[in-house]
Amino acid sequence: MNATHTTVPYHCLISVQTRGGAFLTAERVLNVDESHPDVTRGALVKLMRAEAAEQVGHSDFVVLFFSAEPNRLGR
């Protein structure tokens, strides 16, 4: 049986605030295989938290905003 894989680009955005009061907003376009059972909104949040932690240098922050939307207009 052949499984079809549907890869869709998602624009992900996360805004965080550190304990010290600094803010960071990070964004990425992720190619998401929507047919894979492990691909969830929670998995995208975890990936973007890791992206923010890399940029901030630690993971001691709170998420103020998160968005994951298909990266297309119209249609």
TIKEPA-272917 format. One record per residue (C-alpha): x, y, z; residue in one letter. Coordinates in steps of 0.25 Angstrom, whole numbers, plus 5000, padded with zeros to 4 digits. Example, Ala and Ser with C-alpha at 12.3 -4.5 7.8 and 13.67 -1.06 7.14 Angstrom:
# residues 2
+------+------+------+----+
:    X :    Y :    Z : aa :
+------+------+------+----+
: 5049 : 4982 : 5031 :  a :
: 5055 : 4996 : 5029 :  s :
+------+------+------+----+
# end
This chain:
# residues 75
+------+------+------+----+
:    X :    Y :    Z : aa :
+------+------+------+----+
: 5000 : 5000 : 5000 :  m :
: 5006 : 5014 : 4996 :  n :
: 5003 : 5025 : 5006 :  a :
: 5002 : 5039 : 5000 :  t :
: 5010 : 5050 : 5007 :  h :
: 5004 : 5064 : 5007 :  t :
: 5015 : 5074 : 5010 :  t :
: 5009 : 5088 : 5013 :  v :
: 5018 : 5100 : 5017 :  p :
: 5013 : 5106 : 5030 :  y :
: 5017 : 5120 : 5034 :  h :
: 5020 : 5119 : 5049 :  c :
: 5022 : 5131 : 5059 :  l :
: 5025 : 5131 : 5074 :  i :
: 5027 : 5143 : 5083 :  s :
: 5033 : 5141 : 5097 :  v :
: 5037 : 5149 : 5109 :  q :
: 5049 : 5145 : 5118 :  t :
: 5049 : 5146 : 5133 :  r :
: 5057 : 5158 : 5131 :  g :
: 5047 : 5165 : 5123 :  g :
: 5053 : 5164 : 5109 :  a :
: 5044 : 5161 : 5097 :  f :
: 5047 : 5152 : 5085 :  l :
: 5039 : 5149 : 5073 :  t :
: 5043 : 5138 : 5064 :  a :
: 5037 : 5133 : 5051 :  e :
: 5040 : 5121 : 5041 :  r :
: 5033 : 5114 : 5030 :  v :
: 5033 : 5100 : 5032 :  l :
: 5029 : 5089 : 5022 :  n :
: 5019 : 5080 : 5030 :  v :
: 5016 : 5066 : 5025 :  d :
: 5001 : 5067 : 5029 :  e :
: 4999 : 5052 : 5027 :  s :
: 5009 : 5048 : 5038 :  h :
: 5002 : 5045 : 5052 :  p :
: 5013 : 5052 : 5060 :  d :
: 5011 : 5065 : 5053 :  v :
: 5002 : 5073 : 5063 :  t :
: 5000 : 5088 : 5067 :  r :
: 5007 : 5084 : 5080 :  g :
: 5019 : 5079 : 5072 :  a :
: 5020 : 5092 : 5065 :  l :
: 5020 : 5100 : 5078 :  v :
: 5031 : 5091 : 5083 :  k :
: 5039 : 5093 : 5071 :  l :
: 5037 : 5108 : 5071 :  m :
: 5040 : 5109 : 5086 :  r :
: 5053 : 5102 : 5083 :  a :
: 5056 : 5112 : 5072 :  e :
: 5053 : 5124 : 5082 :  a :
: 5062 : 5117 : 5093 :  a :
: 5073 : 5116 : 5083 :  e :
: 5072 : 5131 : 5080 :  q :
: 5070 : 5136 : 5094 :  v :
: 5081 : 5126 : 5099 :  g :
: 5072 : 5119 : 5110 :  h :
: 5058 : 5114 : 5111 :  s :
: 5054 : 5122 : 5124 :  d :
: 5043 : 5130 : 5117 :  f :
: 5028 : 5130 : 5115 :  v :
: 5021 : 5129 : 5102 :  v :
: 5012 : 5141 : 5099 :  l :
: 5007 : 5138 : 5085 :  f :
: 5008 : 5126 : 5076 :  f :
: 5002 : 5124 : 5062 :  s :
: 5004 : 5113 : 5051 :  a :
: 4996 : 5116 : 5038 :  e :
: 4997 : 5110 : 5024 :  p :
: 5007 : 5119 : 5017 :  n :
: 4998 : 5123 : 5005 :  r :
: 4988 : 5134 : 5001 :  l :
: 4975 : 5132 : 4994 :  g :
: 4971 : 5120 : 4986 :  r :
+------+------+------+----+
# end
